Amino acid sequence: MAISKIGGTGSDNWELISSVTPTAASAAVNFTGLLPYKKLMVVADGVTLSVADELDLRINNDSANKYLHSFWSNAEQVTQSNFTSRLTFTYSSSTIAAMVVIENCDNAGVKFISKGFGGSQASGTIFMENGIYLASAIVTQINVLVDNTYAGAGTLSLYGVK
């Protein structure tokens, strides 16, 4: 299924790569075996966690300190991180609705996290403004992690632009 021009410009055609409901008591959803895509977008819709936690993202299951991001929240808080082992997707204490776009996925260089937002009904909305991942390979895997576990509800979807 191709979705035309969602959050894109020119001839971007977002196609659904995979969509899953996180398994209860698991701590990760892994999208693997990805073909080279120029852009990837991860969308969380109604995802619930077992406890108040954050949803995080890794690229190629890389846990080295190669992720840097800043975000603004509706609490008028601007936060910048040092280089960390994962990218904060969103914080939540209930149902999550969030998305993040990763660009330059088909190149071995730096990946740009350029568009994203996230939040929960309980905590309000958090907007992620910018981020980078210091890569040395094309993206073949996206990992969506939690420190505890998923509660087994909602959908995590991965879209791509070739």
C-alpha positions in Angstrom: 0.0 0.0 0.0 1.5 3.3 -1.0 0.6 6.5 0.7 1.4 9.5 -1.4 3.1 12.7 -0.1 2.5 12.3 3.7 5.0 14.7 5.3 7.0 14.6 2.1 7.9 16.9 -0.8 8.0 16.5 -4.5 7.6 12.8 -5.4 7.9 11.3 -2.0 5.6 8.2 -1.8 5.5 6.7 1.6 4.8 3.0 1.5 3.9 0.8 4.5 6.7 -1.6 5.2 5.4 -3.3 8.3 2.8 -2.8 11.0 2.7 -4.8 14.3 1.0 -4.8 17.7 3.8 -5.0 20.3 3.7 -8.2 22.2 2.7 -7.9 25.9 5.7 -8.3 28.2 8.2 -7.7 25.4 10.7 -4.9 25.6 11.4 -4.3 21.9 9.8 -4.3 18.4 12.4 -4.9 15.7 11.9 -4.0 12.0 14.7 -6.0 10.3 15.9 -6.8 6.8 15.1 -3.4 5.4 15.9 -2.7 1.8 17.7 0.6 1.1 15.2 3.4 1.7 15.9 7.2 1.5 13.6 7.9 4.4 12.0 5.9 7.1 9.1 6.9 9.4 8.1 5.1 12.6 4.5 5.7 13.8 3.1 4.7 17.2 -0.7 4.7 17.4 -2.3 3.8 20.7 0.7 1.9 21.9 0.6 1.3 25.7 3.4 0.5 28.1 3.3 -1.7 31.2 4.5 1.3 33.4 5.3 5.0 32.9 8.3 4.8 30.6 9.8 6.2 27.4 9.7 4.8 24.0 13.2 4.8 22.4 14.6 4.1 19.0 17.8 2.6 17.8 19.1 2.3 14.3 20.7 -1.0 13.2 20.5 -2.1 16.9 23.5 0.2 17.5 23.8 0.8 21.3 27.0 3.0 21.0 26.7 6.7 22.1 26.0 8.0 18.6 22.6 9.6 19.1 22.1 13.3 19.8 18.7 15.1 19.9 16.9 18.1 21.4 13.2 18.6 21.9 10.6 21.1 23.0 7.6 20.2 25.1 4.4 22.1 25.9 5.7 22.6 29.4 8.0 25.2 27.8 11.0 23.0 28.4 13.8 22.7 25.9 16.0 19.7 26.5 19.2 18.7 24.7 21.0 15.4 25.3 24.6 14.5 25.2 25.4 11.7 22.9 23.4 8.7 24.1 23.0 5.0 23.3 19.5 5.5 21.8 17.1 8.2 20.6 14.2 9.2 22.8 11.1 8.6 20.7 8.6 9.9 23.3 7.8 9.8 27.0 4.5 8.4 28.2 2.5 7.3 31.2 -0.5 6.1 29.1 -1.4 5.7 25.4 1.2 6.9 23.0 0.6 8.6 19.6 4.0 9.6 18.1 6.1 9.6 14.9 9.7 10.2 13.9 11.2 10.5 10.5 14.8 9.5 9.7 16.5 10.8 6.5 19.6 9.7 4.6 18.9 6.1 5.4 20.3 4.8 2.1 23.7 6.5 2.7 26.5 5.3 5.1 26.8 8.9 6.5 25.0 10.8 9.3 21.3 10.2 9.6 19.1 13.2 10.2 16.1 12.9 12.6 14.3 15.9 11.1 10.5 15.6 11.8 8.8 14.1 14.8 6.4 14.5 17.6 5.1 12.4 20.4 3.3 12.4 23.7 0.6 10.9 25.7 -2.9 11.8 26.8 -1.7 12.1 30.4 1.5 14.1 29.9 0.6 16.2 26.9 2.6 16.6 23.8 6.3 16.6 23.2 7.8 17.8 20.0 11.2 16.5 18.9 12.8 19.2 16.8 16.2 17.8 15.7 18.4 14.8 16.0 21.3 13.0 14.4 22.7 9.5 14.4 26.4 9.2 13.6 26.2 6.2 11.3 28.7 4.2 9.4 26.3 2.1 7.3 22.9 2.2 5.5 19.8 1.5 7.7 18.8 -2.1 7.6 17.1 -2.3 11.0 14.9 -0.1 13.2 14.5 -1.1 16.9 11.7 0.5 19.1 12.6 -0.2 22.7 11.2 0.4 26.2 13.1 0.0 29.5 10.3 -2.2 31.0 7.7 -3.8 28.7 4.9 -3.1 26.3 1.3 -3.8 27.5 0.3 -5.4 24.2 -1.9 -2.8 22.6 -1.8 -0.3 19.8 0.2 -0.4 16.6 3.8 0.4 15.6 4.1 1.0 11.9 7.2 1.5 9.7 6.9 3.5 6.4 9.6 4.1 3.8 10.4 6.3 0.8 12.6 4.5 -1.8 
